[in-house]
Amino acid sequence: MARVLFINAGSEGHINPTIGLVQELVRREEEVVYCIADQYRDRIEQEGVEVITFDIGKFVEAFLAGGRSPWGRVGGLLRTADIIIPSVLEQTKGKEFDYIIHDSMFGCGRLLAQILNLPAINSCTSFASQQHSFDRLQEQLSSHIPVEVNERAQQEFQHLASELEVKYNVHVGSAYEVSCNPAPLSIVYTSKSFQPDGVSFDDSFKFIGPSIVPRSSGPVDFAHVDTDHLIYISFGTVINQAVDFYKLCFAAFGETKYSVILSLGGQTPIAELGQIPKNFSVHSYVPQLEVLQKAKLFITHGGMNSTSEGLYYGVPLIVIPQSADQPMVAKRVAEIGAGVHLNQEGLTSEELRETAERVFKNKSMQKAALETGDSFRAAGGYHRAVEEIFAYKRSLGLNN
C-alpha cells in the first residue's frame, strides 16, 4: 500500500473521469488524499478517501487576474500558486506521500511535485498536448491579440515565474509546462485513435479511454419513448445562458417524429422555457449514461466528458461548441466522421433539424461512432490506468 496525493481542478469535467481511477486505487488498497475545490468535498469523500480543499472563489479570482489573452491565462495559472501551495502544504503537514497525481491543467501540479519531491503522474482529462503543438496553438491564438497586450502578458509571466522560483525553490519552466503539467507518466482519458495526431505521442502517454462510472441522477421512463428516433440534448451542467438555444430546439424538433430528452443542468429553471412540445421530455438532470445507451443522436456542447460518453455508446453527435477545448473536440468529431460540427452563432431551427435528419440517415457516421466506441473500450479504462500507475511505481522501486 502506498499513499498518493491527488491534486485536481475545480470542475466536474476534470473530476468525473478520475472517479473510477480513485475507486480502483482504493480497491487496490492505495491510500488517497484528494485535493479539490471546496464545493466538491462531499462528492469525493463518498469514495472513501481523505479530502482536502481549496477556496475556488480565490482560485478563480487569481486566475482571471491574468486577463483573457493566451499569455494572460498562463500567467493566471501562476497567480493561483499562492492560493494553492500554502493551503496544500498546511493541510498535508506531517503526512508522507509516495507519489502525486496532478491534473494536466492545474497550474500548481508540477510545482507541488517539486516542493514535495514526489514522483509525478499527469491526469489529462482533455486531449493531450506536446510542446510543439502547444507552442503552435499559443502562437495562433496570440496572433489575434494586440502586440502590446501580448508583450505585457509575457513579461508578467516571466516576472511571476521568477518570483515563484525564488519563493518556493522550484523550476517553473515554459508556458507549456505551466499549462500542461508534463510528467514521466501521463494518463489520458481517450483512445490514441481519437486523440489528434495520436501516433506521434511516445510511450509515456497512456491512452486508457474514457473512465466510465455509473452516476445516479434519478430514473428516466422510456416506456413511451420512441427510441428508434430518440434525440438526447445536453449542454452540460454549467451553461448559464442556454434558454434561447433550448427554444430553438423546440422549434426544430417540436411536433416531429423525434422523441427528445432534454437535460438542462442546474442553471436553467424549466419554467423559463415556456410551452414545452409534447414530444419533449425535459429535466434538470438525467442519468446520461442510461439515456445514451438508447439515444440515436446526441446534440452536445462538446465537453470532453459528454463527447466521450456519447461515442463510448456509439451515438453520432452534433457538436455545438461553446468555449474552452470544445471547438477542438468538435473539430475532431467531424474529422473522424462520427458527427457534425455546427456553430451556434446564426444557427436556425431549420438548419439544426436538417442536420439531425442527415445524421440519422448517414450510415457512415453511425459506423464511425461505433468504431470509436470500440476503441474506447479496447483502451482499458480506469483498470488499465491503475495497472500503468503500478508499473510506474515498480519502475521507481515503490511497492504495490
N, C-alpha and C positions, 0 to 999 in steps of 0.2 A: 504493500500500500504506500502511495506517495501523496503528498499534499500539493494541490495546484491552485494558483491564484488566477482567476478568470476575470479579465477586465473587458467590459463591453460598453457600447454607446447607449444612448437613451432613446431608442425607438424600437417598435415591435419588429420592424424589418430586419433589425440586427439581432434581436433576441430570439425570435421564433426558430430560426434554423439551428440555434445552439441547444435547444431544449432536449432533443433526442441525444445529442452528444453528452450533455450533462447527465441525463438519466443513465446512459450506458457507462459513463465513468463511475458513477455511484454504484451501479450494479457490479462493476469490476473492482469495487472497494477502494476507489480513489477518494481522498478527502478533498472536497471542492469548497473554496471560498470565492464567492461570486460578487464582484463589484459592479453595481448597476445604478441607474438613476433612481432616486428615492421612490417614485410612484410605482416602480415595478417590484418592490420588495416582496409583496405577497405572492406575485406570480412566480418568482424564483424560489422562495422559501418552501413552497409546496413540493419542490423536487427533492427535499431532504438535504439541502446544502446550507452552509452558513452564508449570510448575505451582509455585505457592507455597501453603503450607498454614498452618492454624492448629490449635491444640490443642482438639479437640472436647470433651474432658473439662472443661477450664477454661471453655469457652464455655457448656456446659450447666449447670455449677455456678453460673456468674454469672447465667444466665437464670432458673434456678429459685429463686435467692435473692430474686427479686421476689415470690414467692408465686403462688398459683393464681387469684387474683381477676383480673377483666379488666384493671383498672388495674395490678395487680401484674405481669401479663405484659408490659404496655407498659413498665413500669419495668425489668423483667428484660431487655428488649431494649437499653435504655440501659446497663444494667450490663455488657453484653458489649463495650461500646465500648473499654474499657481492655484487653480481651483482643485485640481485632481490630485496632484502629487502629495501635498501635505496631508490631505484627507486620507488617502490610502495608507500612507506611512503611519499616521496616527492610529488608524483603526486596525492595522496589522502589527502593531508594535508587540514584540515578544514572540511572534509567530515565525516559524521557519517554513519555507516553501521549497519544493524540489524543482518546479518549473512554472512557467507562466504562459497562459493563452491570452492573447490580446486581439481585439477586433482590428481589422485592417484599416478602418477609417477613424480610429480613435487615436488622436494625435499624441497622446502620452504613453501609448503602449510600449514602444521601443525604449522610451526614456525610463520607464519604471523597470523594465527588464535590466537595463544597465545599472540603475541605482541599487536594485536588489540582487544584482549579479546572478540572474537566473537564466537558464536555457529558455528560449522563446519559441512559441508556436503562433502563427498568424491565422486568425479565423476570418475568412474572406466571404462575406455574405452577398457580394455583388460579383461582377466579373473581375477576375484577377488582372493585374496590370504589371507591366515591366517598365524599366527605366525609359527605354526608347519610346514606347507608346505613350507613356505619361508625359514625357517632355514634348512630344509632338502635339498632344492634345492641349497641354498648357500653352504652347505657342499659338495654336489655332484660336483658343479662347481669348488669349491676351490681345490678339490682333484686332479685336472688336472694342478694345478699351483704349482711351486716350493714353498717349505715350507717357505723359507726366504722371498719370494715375498709376500706371504700371511701375514706373521707376520709383515712385514714392513707396508703393507697397513692397517692392523688392528690397528697398533699403530698410523698411520697417522689419521685414522678415529677417534680414541679416542681423539687425540690431537685437531683435528678440532672441534669435538663436545664440548670439554671443553672450547675452545676459544669462540665459538658461544654462549654457555650458559652464559658466563660472559658478553660478548659484548651486547647481546640482551635480557638478563634476561629471557631465555626460557629453557625448558626441551627438549633436543634433543632425548634422548631415544635410542632404539636399531636400528640395521640395518634395521629391518623390518619396524619400524616406519618411518625411513627416506625414505625408498624405496617405501612404500605402503600407507603412509599417512592415517592410520585408523582414523575413525571418528564415532561419535554416529549414524550417518546415512550414508550409502553408496549406491549410485545409480549405478547399474551395468547394462551395456547395452547389456545384453544377457539374455537368459532364464535359469532358475535353472536346466533344463534338459540338456542344452548344457554345462553349467559350470561344469568342472571336480569336482566330489565329491560334487555336489550342495546341496545335502540333509544335509551336515554337517554344513552349514552356518546358523547362528542364524538370528533372525528377523530384526537385524539392517542392514542387506544386502537386498536391494530391487532389485530383478532381473526383470527389466522392459522391457527387449528385445531390439533389435536394434531400434535406433531412425531414422526412415526412412523419409527423407525430400527430395522432388524433387530437382534436381540440373540441371542447364542448361549448356550444352556443345555443342549445335548445333544438328540438326536433323540427323537421320540415315534413309536412304531409304531402306525399307525392300521389296520393290516391286519385286526385282529379287533375293531374298534370300530364299533358301530352309530352312525354319525354323524347319522342321522336323529333319534336320541334321545340325543344327546350333551350332557351337562351338565358344565360346567367350574366348579370351585370353587377359589377362591384368596382368602386374606385378606392378600395381600401378603407381603413378605419379612421383616417386623419384628414381627409379632404374636407375643407370647411365651406366652400362656395360651389357646390355642385347642383343646386336646385335647378338651374336653367338647363343643365345637361340632362338631368333626370326627366324633366318635362319634354325635352327633345326626344328622349327615348319613348315617352308616352306617345308622342306624335308619330314616331317611326313605326312602332310595333303595336300600338293600341288597336284593338278590334281586328287583328290579323290572325292568321292560323297559328302564330307562335305563342307558346306559353313562356312567360318571362318571370324569372325570380330576380328581384332587385334588392341588393343589400346596401343600405345607406351608410353604415358606420354610425358613430355616436354623435356626429356633429350636425346632422340634418333632421329636425323633427318631421315625422311623417305628415303632420297636419299642414306643413308648408307646401306640400306638393299639390294640394287641391284635389280635384276629381281623379281617382285612380282607375284606369281601364280595367275591365273585368278579367282580362287575360293576364293581368299582372298580379304577382304576389310580392308585397313589399314588406321588408323587415329592417329593423335596425341592425341586427346581426343574424347570420345563418351559419350552420355547420358547413363551411365552404368545401371541405374535402368530400363530404357526403353529396353535396349538390353537384360538384364537378364530376363525380362518377356517373351522373345521369345526364349532364348537360351535353349539347351538341355544338354549342358555340359559347365562348366566354368573351365578353366585352369588358376590358380592363384598362386601368391607367398604366399598366406595365411595371408595377413594382416587381422586383426580382422574386419575392416570395410567391405572389399571386401568379405570375407568369409561369414559374417553375411548377407550381401545383397544378395549373391547368394542363400544361404539357405532360406532366407526370401521368395524368389520366387520359392523355391522347386527345385533348379537346383543342380544336383550332381556335385561334384568337383574333379578335380585332383589338388592336392596342392603340389607345389614345393617350399618349404620354403627357404628364403634367410638369414634372420637374426632376431634379437630381439625375440619377442614372437611367431614368425611364426612357428617354429618347434612344439611348444606346441599346436598351433591351428591345424596344420596338423595332429598331433597325435590324437587330439580329433575328427576331422572329420572322420578319419579312425576307431576310436573306436566305434562311433555311426553308422557306416556303411553307411555314406552319401557320401563317396568318397574314393579316394586313395591318399596315401602319397608317393611321389616319391622324391628321392634325385637328384639334378641336376648334381652332380659330376658323370661322367661316363654315363649319360643318353644318349641313342641313339634315333634317329628318329623312328626306328622300335619299340623300347620299348614304346615310347610315343604313337605311333599310335595304337599299340596292346592294350595298357591300355585304350585308348579312346574307342576303339571298345568294350572292355569288359564292360566299364561303360554304354555305350549305350544299351547293351543287358541285363544289370543287373537290374531287376525289384525291387529287394530288396533295392538297393542303391537309386533308384528313390523314393521308398516309404519312406525310412529314411529321405531323403532330404525334402520331402513334410511334413512329420510329424514334423521335426524340424522347418520348416517354420510356421506350425500351432502353435507350442509352442511359437515362437517369437511373433506372432500376439496376442495370448492369454495373453501374459505378460503385454500388455497395452501401451508400448511405452512411448513417452515423456509426453502424457497426464497423465498417471499414475505417472510418475516421479514427476510432479508438484503436484499432489494430495498428494504424500508421503512427499514432501517438506513442503506443507502447514500443513499436520498433525503434522509434526515435529515442525513447528513454533507454532502451537496451544499448543503442549505439553510444550513449553517454555514460554507460555503466550504472544507470539507475535501475533498481529492482522494480519489477512489476508486482 
